[in-house]
Protein backbone atom coordinates (compact mmCIF):
# COMPACT_ATOMS: atom_id res chain seq x y z
CA UNK A 1 0.00 0.00 0.00
CA UNK A 2 2.36 2.66 -1.24
CA UNK A 3 1.67 6.20 -0.13
CA UNK A 4 -0.68 5.09 2.66
CA UNK A 5 0.12 6.65 6.03
CA UNK A 6 -2.00 6.22 9.12
CA UNK A 7 -1.96 6.88 12.83
CA UNK A 8 -4.91 5.02 14.35
CA UNK A 9 -4.92 4.25 18.09
CA UNK A 10 -7.83 2.26 19.49
CA UNK A 11 -8.71 0.89 22.91
CA UNK A 12 -10.81 -2.27 22.60
CA UNK A 13 -12.85 -3.55 25.55
CA UNK A 14 -14.76 -6.83 25.71
CA UNK A 15 -16.11 -9.18 28.36
CA UNK A 16 -16.10 -12.87 29.25
CA UNK A 17 -19.46 -14.48 28.48
CA UNK A 18 -21.73 -14.25 31.50
CA UNK A 19 -19.21 -11.86 33.06
CA UNK A 20 -17.73 -14.85 34.83
CA UNK A 21 -14.36 -14.42 36.53
CA UNK A 22 -12.71 -17.08 34.36
CA UNK A 23 -9.40 -15.40 33.56
CA UNK A 24 -7.17 -16.58 36.38
CA UNK A 25 -3.86 -15.04 37.37
CA UNK A 26 -2.07 -18.36 36.73
CA UNK A 27 -2.60 -18.02 32.95
CA UNK A 28 -3.38 -14.30 32.50
CA UNK A 29 0.11 -13.37 31.30
CA UNK A 30 0.20 -16.23 28.80
CA UNK A 31 -3.28 -15.32 27.49
CA UNK A 32 -2.17 -11.71 27.01
CA UNK A 33 0.84 -12.92 25.00
CA UNK A 34 -1.43 -15.04 22.78
CA UNK A 35 -3.66 -12.02 22.15
CA UNK A 36 -0.65 -9.81 21.39
CA UNK A 37 0.55 -12.44 18.92
CA UNK A 38 -2.79 -12.32 17.12
CA UNK A 39 -2.60 -8.53 16.96
CA UNK A 40 0.92 -8.73 15.52
CA UNK A 41 -0.11 -11.35 12.94
CA UNK A 42 -2.49 -8.73 11.54
CA UNK A 43 0.25 -6.09 11.24
CA UNK A 44 -1.10 -4.15 14.21
CA UNK A 45 0.85 -3.14 17.31
CA UNK A 46 -0.17 -3.79 20.91
CA UNK A 47 0.55 -0.74 23.06
CA UNK A 48 -1.00 -2.12 26.27
CA UNK A 49 -3.12 -5.07 27.35
CA UNK A 50 -4.70 -6.24 30.59
CA UNK A 51 -6.97 -9.22 31.05
CA UNK A 52 -9.10 -8.72 34.14
CA UNK A 53 -10.86 -11.82 35.50
CA UNK A 54 -14.07 -10.90 33.60
CA UNK A 55 -13.04 -8.45 30.84
CA UNK A 56 -10.12 -7.31 28.74
CA UNK A 57 -8.64 -3.99 27.59
CA UNK A 58 -6.32 -3.90 24.57
CA UNK A 59 -4.82 -0.67 23.25
CA UNK A 60 -3.50 -1.01 19.71
CA UNK A 61 -2.07 0.82 16.77
CA UNK A 62 -4.35 -0.35 13.96
CA UNK A 63 -2.95 -1.24 10.52
CA UNK A 64 -5.10 0.09 7.65
CA UNK A 65 -5.49 -3.33 6.01
CA UNK A 66 -7.77 -4.72 8.73
CA UNK A 67 -11.02 -3.47 10.20
CA UNK A 68 -11.54 -3.19 13.94
CA UNK A 69 -14.38 -5.72 13.78
CA UNK A 70 -12.24 -8.29 11.94
CA UNK A 71 -9.34 -7.83 14.35
CA UNK A 72 -11.61 -8.22 17.39
CA UNK A 73 -13.16 -11.33 15.84
CA UNK A 74 -9.68 -12.83 15.36
CA UNK A 75 -8.53 -11.91 18.89
CA UNK A 76 -11.67 -13.32 20.52
CA UNK A 77 -11.83 -16.55 18.51
CA UNK A 78 -8.11 -17.24 18.69
CA UNK A 79 -7.84 -16.56 22.42
CA UNK A 80 -10.97 -18.53 23.35
CA UNK A 81 -9.72 -21.49 21.29
CA UNK A 82 -6.38 -21.25 23.09
CA UNK A 83 -8.02 -21.19 26.56
CA UNK A 84 -10.24 -24.15 25.63
CA UNK A 85 -7.36 -26.18 24.13
CA UNK A 86 -5.30 -25.60 27.28
CA UNK A 87 -8.33 -26.63 29.41
CA UNK A 88 -7.74 -23.71 31.76
CA UNK A 89 -11.44 -23.50 32.63
CA UNK A 90 -14.09 -26.06 33.42
CA UNK A 91 -16.57 -26.15 30.55
CA UNK A 92 -16.29 -23.93 27.48
CA UNK A 93 -14.64 -20.50 27.60
CA UNK A 94 -16.33 -17.82 25.45
CA UNK A 95 -16.29 -14.07 25.11
CA UNK A 96 -19.61 -12.20 25.13
CA UNK A 97 -20.89 -10.85 21.84
CA UNK A 98 -19.88 -7.30 21.08
CA UNK A 99 -17.10 -4.96 22.14
CA UNK A 100 -16.31 -1.31 22.65
CA UNK A 101 -13.71 0.47 20.53
CA UNK A 102 -12.55 3.97 21.37
CA UNK A 103 -10.07 6.11 19.44
CA UNK A 104 -7.29 8.26 20.84
CA UNK A 105 -4.72 10.73 19.54
CA UNK A 106 -0.98 10.16 19.75
CA UNK A 107 -0.74 12.65 22.62
CA UNK A 108 -2.99 10.40 24.74
CA UNK A 109 -0.96 7.19 24.37
CA UNK A 110 0.88 7.42 27.71
CA UNK A 111 -2.31 8.13 29.66
CA UNK A 112 -4.20 5.22 28.07
CA UNK A 113 -1.29 2.80 28.55
CA UNK A 114 -1.05 3.72 32.24
CA UNK A 115 -4.82 3.39 32.63
CA UNK A 116 -4.84 -0.12 31.14
CA UNK A 117 -1.82 -1.35 33.07
CA UNK A 118 -3.39 -0.01 36.28
CA UNK A 119 -6.58 -2.07 35.88
CA UNK A 120 -6.28 -4.05 39.14
CA UNK A 121 -6.12 -0.85 41.19
CA UNK A 122 -8.74 0.88 39.08
CA UNK A 123 -11.29 -1.89 39.64
CA UNK A 124 -10.89 -1.70 43.39
CA UNK A 125 -12.75 1.62 43.05
CA UNK A 126 -15.01 1.23 39.99
CA UNK A 127 -17.18 -1.60 38.69
CA UNK A 128 -16.72 -2.74 35.09
CA UNK A 129 -20.27 -1.68 34.19
CA UNK A 130 -19.61 1.85 35.46
CA UNK A 131 -16.27 1.95 33.65
CA UNK A 132 -17.83 0.84 30.37
CA UNK A 133 -20.74 3.25 30.64
CA UNK A 134 -18.27 6.08 31.32
CA UNK A 135 -16.46 5.24 28.06
CA UNK A 136 -19.73 5.32 26.12
CA UNK A 137 -20.67 8.66 27.67
CA UNK A 138 -17.18 10.22 27.38
CA UNK A 139 -16.98 9.32 23.69
CA UNK A 140 -20.63 10.33 23.13
CA UNK A 141 -21.55 6.92 21.72
CA UNK A 142 -25.25 6.50 21.02
CA UNK A 143 -26.43 3.12 22.28
CA UNK A 144 -29.53 1.16 23.11
CA UNK A 145 -29.20 -0.28 26.65
CA UNK A 146 -30.85 -3.53 25.58
CA UNK A 147 -27.89 -4.24 23.29
CA UNK A 148 -25.14 -3.66 25.85
CA UNK A 149 -23.24 -6.48 27.50
CA UNK A 150 -25.16 -8.80 29.78
CA UNK A 151 -24.66 -7.13 33.15
CA UNK A 152 -24.43 -9.11 36.34
CA UNK A 153 -24.14 -7.62 39.76
CA UNK A 154 -20.53 -7.32 40.91
CA UNK A 155 -19.89 -8.44 44.42
C-alpha positions in Angstrom: 0.0 0.0 0.0 2.4 2.7 -1.2 1.7 6.2 -0.1 -0.7 5.1 2.7 0.1 6.6 6.0 -2.0 6.2 9.1 -2.0 6.9 12.8 -4.9 5.0 14.3 -4.9 4.3 18.1 -7.8 2.3 19.5 -8.7 0.9 22.9 -10.8 -2.3 22.6 -12.8 -3.6 25.6 -14.8 -6.8 25.7 -16.1 -9.2 28.4 -16.1 -12.9 29.3 -19.5 -14.5 28.5 -21.7 -14.3 31.5 -19.2 -11.9 33.1 -17.7 -14.9 34.8 -14.4 -14.4 36.5 -12.7 -17.1 34.4 -9.4 -15.4 33.6 -7.2 -16.6 36.4 -3.9 -15.0 37.4 -2.1 -18.4 36.7 -2.6 -18.0 33.0 -3.4 -14.3 32.5 0.1 -13.4 31.3 0.2 -16.2 28.8 -3.3 -15.3 27.5 -2.2 -11.7 27.0 0.8 -12.9 25.0 -1.4 -15.0 22.8 -3.7 -12.0 22.1 -0.7 -9.8 21.4 0.6 -12.4 18.9 -2.8 -12.3 17.1 -2.6 -8.5 17.0 0.9 -8.7 15.5 -0.1 -11.4 12.9 -2.5 -8.7 11.5 0.3 -6.1 11.2 -1.1 -4.1 14.2 0.9 -3.1 17.3 -0.2 -3.8 20.9 0.5 -0.7 23.1 -1.0 -2.1 26.3 -3.1 -5.1 27.4 -4.7 -6.2 30.6 -7.0 -9.2 31.0 -9.1 -8.7 34.1 -10.9 -11.8 35.5 -14.1 -10.9 33.6 -13.0 -8.4 30.8 -10.1 -7.3 28.7 -8.6 -4.0 27.6 -6.3 -3.9 24.6 -4.8 -0.7 23.3 -3.5 -1.0 19.7 -2.1 0.8 16.8 -4.4 -0.4 14.0 -2.9 -1.2 10.5 -5.1 0.1 7.7 -5.5 -3.3 6.0 -7.8 -4.7 8.7 -11.0 -3.5 10.2 -11.5 -3.2 13.9 -14.4 -5.7 13.8 -12.2 -8.3 11.9 -9.3 -7.8 14.4 -11.6 -8.2 17.4 -13.2 -11.3 15.8 -9.7 -12.8 15.4 -8.5 -11.9 18.9 -11.7 -13.3 20.5 -11.8 -16.5 18.5 -8.1 -17.2 18.7 -7.8 -16.6 22.4 -11.0 -18.5 23.3 -9.7 -21.5 21.3 -6.4 -21.2 23.1 -8.0 -21.2 26.6 -10.2 -24.1 25.6 -7.4 -26.2 24.1 -5.3 -25.6 27.3 -8.3 -26.6 29.4 -7.7 -23.7 31.8 -11.4 -23.5 32.6 -14.1 -26.1 33.4 -16.6 -26.1 30.5 -16.3 -23.9 27.5 -14.6 -20.5 27.6 -16.3 -17.8 25.4 -16.3 -14.1 25.1 -19.6 -12.2 25.1 -20.9 -10.8 21.8 -19.9 -7.3 21.1 -17.1 -5.0 22.1 -16.3 -1.3 22.7 -13.7 0.5 20.5 -12.5 4.0 21.4 -10.1 6.1 19.4 -7.3 8.3 20.8 -4.7 10.7 19.5 -1.0 10.2 19.7 -0.7 12.7 22.6 -3.0 10.4 24.7 -1.0 7.2 24.4 0.9 7.4 27.7 -2.3 8.1 29.7 -4.2 5.2 28.1 -1.3 2.8 28.5 -1.0 3.7 32.2 -4.8 3.4 32.6 -4.8 -0.1 31.1 -1.8 -1.3 33.1 -3.4 0.0 36.3 -6.6 -2.1 35.9 -6.3 -4.0 39.1 -6.1 -0.8 41.2 -8.7 0.9 39.1 -11.3 -1.9 39.6 -10.9 -1.7 43.4 -12.8 1.6 43.1 -15.0 1.2 40.0 -17.2 -1.6 38.7 -16.7 -2.7 35.1 -20.3 -1.7 34.2 -19.6 1.9 35.5 -16.3 2.0 33.7 -17.8 0.8 30.4 -20.7 3.3 30.6 -18.3 6.1 31.3 -16.5 5.2 28.1 -19.7 5.3 26.1 -20.7 8.7 27.7 -17.2 10.2 27.4 -17.0 9.3 23.7 -20.6 10.3 23.1 -21.5 6.9 21.7 -25.2 6.5 21.0 -26.4 3.1 22.3 -29.5 1.2 23.1 -29.2 -0.3 26.6 -30.8 -3.5 25.6 -27.9 -4.2 23.3 -25.1 -3.7 25.8 -23.2 -6.5 27.5 -25.2 -8.8 29.8 -24.7 -7.1 33.2 -24.4 -9.1 36.3 -24.1 -7.6 39.8 -20.5 -7.3 40.9 -19.9 -8.4 44.4 
